[in-house]
Amino acid sequence: MKLINIGYGNLVSAGRVIAIVSPESAPIKRMVQDARDSGSLIDATYGRRTRAVIIADSGHIILSAIQTETISNRILGGGDGPAIPEREEDEE
């Protein structure tokens, strides 16, 4: 199981993610409001601006304060920056 950091120490299982969308469109705003009303909304923004809406296969809607592109890069294995190679042990 691969866990993806969606910001501020919050993790989501990559295998459960159906879609990562921008919160700007009216249909997505309605989806978020419906999830809030039904109790299936998970707000992981810590009071910051919502920049990504993650739709899970369980029907949960997850709000994140980091960009959709950043989350997708993390799911695809790109990470946030250059990879840090593991330290190789000196063989003697």
C-alpha positions, 0 to 999 in steps of 0.5 A: 500500500502506497501512502501519498502526502497530501499536505501537513502530515496527512496521508491518503492511500494511492490505491483508493484515489479515483480522481484529483480535481481543481475545486474551482468549477461549480459541479465540484463545489456542489459535490463538496457541499453534498459531501459536507452535508452527508458527512463524507467530507474530509477537510485536510486543509487546516484552514488554508485555501483548498487547492485540490479535491481528491475523490476516493473510491469509498465515496469520500471527498478529501480537501487538500491545500496543495496543488493537484499537480503536486499530488499527482506527481507524488502518486506517479512517483515524481515526488517534490524535488530531486531524489536523494540517493540512499547512502552506500556503505563502503565495502572493505 
